[in-house]
Amino acid sequence: MYRLLLGIAIAFIFSIPLGMWSGFSHRGNQLLSPFLYLFYSIPKVIFLPLIMLALGIGNATKIFLISFTLFFHLTVIIRDAVRSIDPFQIDILRSFGATPLQLIRHLLWPASLSPILTSLRTGLGIALALLFITETFAADKGLGYFIMNAMEIHNYEEMYAAIITLGLIGLSLYITLDQLEIYLCPWKHKQKNNP
């Protein structure tokens, strides 16, 4: 579980500033878009052998693959969210003397927050699948290893129990994200409740 959360956190640390820069700056978009489109379209799991060669067999490989995959997913979503902001809103804030940091805090970040959480929901399933795959390669612990080992020794009760556990972990994370969105994006839910 901590490997999944750490991978998500690392992806956030890099994707938020780069996504905002790419969405807000024409120059940033020109520099980053070719790399984003190139790697976004490639299944990241194909890099697993290279990552294992570089980082070895252990938690670092699992965490890196999760963060590497989610980084491109989140960066593209954040960039598109920032680019969709009405330029008139930016001009209004600038006319009041807003600094770049104030623009980020009061406009870019709120506009990006809901799309970020939505992309996390879609990326969560990918991250769980990657965690399962990495735990089946030369690992001696983790749910992925446990499920595959139970299948090989025909211990189907434990195998199904582990699968259900994995599903419950995913469910709890989805519920957490839903509650987080209600807390962080109250305006979105007010709009839904007031048609």
BANU-808108 format. One record per atom (N, C-alpha, C): residue in one letter; x, y, z. Coordinates in steps of 0.2 Angstrom, whole numbers, plus 2048, in hexadecimal, padded with zeros to 3 digits. Example, Ala and Ser with C-alpha at 12.3 -4.5 7.8 and 13.67 -1.06 7.14 Angstrom:
A8427E4827;A83E7EA827;A8427F0827;S8407F5823;S8447FB824;S840800827;
This chain:
M8047FA800;M800800800;M804806800;Y80A806804;Y80E80C805;Y81280E7FE;R8138087FA;R8178097F4;R81280C7EF;L80C80B7EF;L80780E7EB;L8068157EC;L8058177F3;L80481E7F5;L80B8227F4;L81181F7F5;L8178237F4;L8188247EC;G81681F7E8;G8168207E1;G8128267DE;I80C8267E1;I80782B7DF;I80A8327E2;A80D8327E8;A80F8397EA;A81583B7E6;I8198377E4;I81F8397E0;I81D83C7D9;A8188387D6;A81583A7D0;A8128417D1;F80F8437D6;F80C8497D8;F81184F7D8;I81684D7DC;I81C8527DD;I81E8557D6;F81F8517D1;F8228537CB;F81D8557C6;S8178527C6;S8128537C1;S80E85A7C2;I80D85C7C8;I80A8627C9;I80D8687C6;P8148697C8;P81786F7C6;P81886F7BE;L81A8697BC;L81B8687B4;L8158697B0;G80F8667B3;G8098677AF;G80686E7AF;M8078717B5;M8058787B5;M80987D7B0;W81087B7B0;W81487F7AC;W81387E7A5;S8118787A3;S81087679C;S80987979A;G80487979E;G7FE87C79D;G7FE88379C;F8028877A1;F80288E7A1;F80789179C;S80C88E79B;S811891797;S81288E790;H81189278B;H81288F784;H81988C783;R81E88F786;R82488C785;R825885789;G82288578F;G82287F792;G81E87978F;N81987B78C;N815876788;N819873782;Q81C87877E;Q821876779;Q82687177B;L829872781;L82F86E783;L82C867786;L827867789;L82486178D;L82085D788;S81C860784;S81785C780;S81A85677D;P81F857779;P822851775;P82484B77A;F82784C780;F828847784;F822844787;L81D848789;L81784678C;L813841787;Y813843781;Y80F83F77C;Y81383977A;L81983977A;L81D833779;L81D82E77E;F81D830784;F81D82B78A;F81682978C;Y81282E78B;Y80B82D78D;Y80782778A;S809826783;S80682177F;S80981A780;I80F81A783;I813814784;I81181078B;P80F80A78A;P80D806791;P814806795;K81380979B;K81980A79F;K81C8037A2;V8187FE7A2;V81A7F87A4;V8207F57A0;I8207F779A;I8267F4796;I82C7F6798;F82D7FC79C;F8337FE79F;F8357FA7A5;L8317F57A7;L8327F27AE;L8397EE7AD;P83B7EB7A8;P8427E87A8;P8477ED7A9;L8477F27A5;L84C7F77A6;L84C7FA7AD;I8467FC7B0;I8467FE7B7;I8497FA7BC;M8487F37BB;M84A7EE7BF;M8527EE7BE;L8547EF7B8;L85C7EF7B7;L85F7F57BB;A85C7FA7BB;A85E8007BE;A85E8017C5;L8587FF7C8;L8567FF7CF;L8567F97D3;G8577F37CF;G8577ED7D3;G8507EA7D4;I8507E57D8;I8497E27DA;I8487E57E1;G8427E87E2;G8417EB7E8;G83B7F07E8;N83A7F47ED;N8357F97ED;N8367FF7E8;A83D8017E7;A83E8067E3;A83B8057DC;T83C7FF7D9;T8397FE7D3;T8327FF7D2;K82E7FC7D7;K8277FD7D8;K8258047D8;I8288087DD;I82680F7DE;I8288137D8;F82D8127D4;F82F8157CE;F82A8147C9;L82980E7C8;L82480C7C2;L81D8107C3;I81B80F7C9;I8148137CB;I81581A7C9;S81A81D7CC;S81A8257CC;S81C8277C4;F8208237C1;F8218247BA;F81B8247B6;T81781F7B7;T81181E7B3;T80C8247B4;L80B8257BB;L80682A7BD;L8088317BB;F80F8327BB;F8128397B9;F80F83B7B3;F80F8377AD;F80D83A7A7;F80583A7A7;H8028367AA;H7FB8367AA;H7F883D7AE;L7FB83E7B3;L7F98447B7;L7FC84B7B4;T80284B7B1;T8048517AE;T8008537A8;V7FE84E7A4;V7F985079E;V7F38537A0;I7F084F7A5;I7E98527A8;I7EA8597AB;I7EF85A7AF;I7F08617B2;I7F28667AC;R7F68647A8;R7F78697A2;R7F186B79E;D7EC86679D;D7E6867799;D7E186B79D;A7E186A7A4;A7DD86E7A9;A7DF8757A9;V7E58767A9;V7E887D7A9;V7E78817A3;R7E887D79D;R7E6880796;R7DF882795;S7DB87E799;S7D3880798;S7D188679C;I7D58897A0;I7D388F7A4;I7D289579F;D7CD8987A0;D7CB89E79C;D7D18A379D;P7D48A5797;P7D98AA798;P7D78B179B;F7D18B279A;F7CE8B879D;F7CE8B87A5;Q7CE8B27A8;Q7CE8B27AF;Q7D68B37B1;I7DA8B17AD;I7E18B27AF;I7E38BA7AE;D7E08BD7A9;D7E18C47A8;D7DE8C87AE;I7D88C67B0;I7D58CA7B6;I7DA8C97BC;L7DC8C47BE;L7E18C37C3;L7E78C77C2;R7EA8C77BC;R7F08CB7BB;R7EE8D27BB;S7E88D47B9;S7E78DB7BA;S7E78DE7C1;F7E58D97C6;F7E58DB7CD;F7EC8DA7D0;G7F18D97CC;G7F88D87CE;G7FA8D17D1;A7F68CC7CF;A7F88C57D2;A7FF8C37CF;T8028C07D4;T8098BD7D2;T8088B67CF;P80D8B47CC;P80D8AD7C9;P80A8A87CF;L80D8A87D5;L80B8A47DA;L8048A57DC;Q8018AB7DC;Q7FA8AC7DE;Q7F68A97D8;L7F88AA7D2;L7F48A77CC;L7F489F7CD;I7F989C7CF;I7F98957D1;I7F48937D6;R7F58977DC;R7F18957E2;R7EA8977E1;H7E889C7DE;H7E189E7DD;H7DD89C7D7;L7E189A7D2;L7DE8987CB;L7E08927C9;L7E68917C7;L7E988B7C4;L7E88857C8;W7E98857CF;W7E987F7D3;W7E187D7D4;P7DD8827D6;P7D68807D6;P7D387D7D0;A7D58807CA;A7D287D7C4;A7D58767C2;S7DB8757C5;S7DE86E7C3;S7DC8697C8;L7DA86B7CE;L7D98667D4;L7D48607D2;S7CE8627D0;S7C985D7CE;S7CB8587C8;P7CE85B7C3;P7D18567BE;P7D78527C1;I7DB8557C5;I7E08517C8;I7DD84B7CC;L7D884C7D0;L7D58467D4;L7D18427CF;T7CE8447CA;T7CB8407C5;T7D083B7C1;S7D683E7C0;S7DC83A7BC;S7DF8357C1;L7DF8377C8;L7E18327CD;L7DC82C7CD;R7D682D7CC;R7D18277CC;R7D38237C7;T7D48267C1;T7D58217BB;T7DC81E7BC;G7E18227BE;G7E88207BF;G7E981A7C5;L7E481A7C9;L7E48167CF;L7E480F7CD;G7E080D7C8;G7DF8067C6;G7E68047C2;I7E88097BF;I7EF8077BB;I7F48067C0;A7F480A7C5;A7FA80A7CB;A7F98037CE;L7F38017D0;L7F27FB7D3;L7F47F57CF;A7F37F57C8;A7F57F07C4;A7FC7F07C3;L7FF7F57C3;L8077F67C3;L80A7F37C9;L8077F47CF;L8097F27D5;L8097EA7D5;F8037E87D3;F8027E07D2;F8087DD7CE;I8097E07C8;I80D7DD7C3;I8147DD7C6;T8167E37C9;T81D7E37CB;T81E7DE7D1;E8197DD7D5;E81A7D87DB;E81A7D17D8;T8187D07D2;T8197C97D0;T81F7C77CD;F8247CD7CC;F82A7CC7C9;F8307CB7CE;A8327C57CF;A8387C57D4;A8377C87DB;A8317C77DE;A82F7CA7E4;A82D7C47E9;D82E7C67EF;D82D7C07F4;D8287C37F9;K8257C97F8;K81F7CB7FC;K81B7D07F8;G8157D27FB;G8107D67F7;G80A7D27F5;L8057D67F4;L7FF7D27F2;L8007CF7EB;G8037D27E6;G8047CF7E0;G8087C87E0;Y80D7C87E4;Y8117C27E5;Y80C7BD7E9;F8097BF7EE;F8047BB7F2;F7FF7B77ED;I7FC7BB7E9;I7F77B87E5;I7FA7B37E0;M7FF7B57DD;M8027B07D8;M8057AA7DB;N8087AB7E1;N80A7A57E5;N8047A17E7;A7FF7A47E9;A7F97A07EB;A7F679C7E5;M7F679F7E0;M7F479C7DA;M7F87967D8;E7FF7977D8;E8037917D6;E80378B7DB;I80178C7E1;I8017877E6;I7FA7847E7;H7F57877E2;H7EE7857E2;H7EB7877E9;N7ED78C7EC;N7EA78F7F2;N7E57947F1;Y7DF7927EE;Y7DA7977EB;Y7D779B7F0;E7D67987F6;E7D279C7FB;E7D77A37FD;E7DD7A27FE;E7E17A77FF;E7E27AC7F9;M7E27A97F3;M7E37AD7ED;M7DD7B27EC;Y7D77AF7ED;Y7D17B37ED;Y7D07B87F2;A7D37B67F8;A7D37BB7FE;A7D77C17FC;A7DD7C07F9;A7E27C57F7;A7DF7C97F2;I7DB7C67ED;I7D87CA7E8;I7D37CF7EA;I7CF7CC7EF;I7CA7D07F2;I7CD7D67F6;T7D37D47FA;T7D67DA7FD;T7D97DF7F9;L7DB7DD7F3;L7DE7E27EE;L7D87E67EC;G7D27E37EA;G7CC7E77E8;G7CA7EC7EE;L7CA7EA7F4;L7C87EE7FA;L7CD7F47FA;I7D37F37F9;I7D87F87F9;I7D77FD7F4;G7D57FB7EE;G7D38007E9;G7CD8037EA;L7C88007ED;L7C28037EF;L7C38087F4;S7C78077F9;S7C880C7FF;S7CB8127FC;L7D08117F7;L7D38177F4;L7CF81B7F0;Y7CA8187EC;Y7C581C7E8;Y7C18207ED;I7BE81D7F2;I7BA8207F7;I7BE8267FA;T7C48257FC;T7C882A7FF;T7C98307FA;L7CA82F7F3;L7CA8347EE;L7C48387ED;D7BE8347EE;D7B88377ED;D7B783C7F3;Q7B883A7F9;Q7B783E7FF;Q7BC8447FF;L7C28437FC;L7C78487FB;L7C584E7F6;E7C184B7F1;E7BF8507EC;E7B98547EF;I7B58517F3;I7B08557F6;I7B285A7FB;Y7B88597FE;Y7BB85D803;Y7BF863800;L7C38617FA;L7C78667F7;L7C486A7F2;C7BE8677EF;C7BB86A7E9;C7B386B7EB;P7B286F7F0;P7AB86F7F2;P7A78737ED;W7AA8787E9;W7A687B7E4;W7A38777DF;K7A78717DD;K7A486C7D8;K79E8697DA;H79E8677E1;H7988637E3;H7928687E5;K79386F7E6;K78E8737E7;K78B8757E0;Q78E8757DB;Q78C8757D4;Q78786F7D2;K7898697D4;K7858637D3;K77E8647D7;N77F8667DD;N7798667E1;N77486C7E0;N7778717DC;N7738777DA;N7728787D3;P76E8737CF;P76E8747C8;P76B87A7C5;
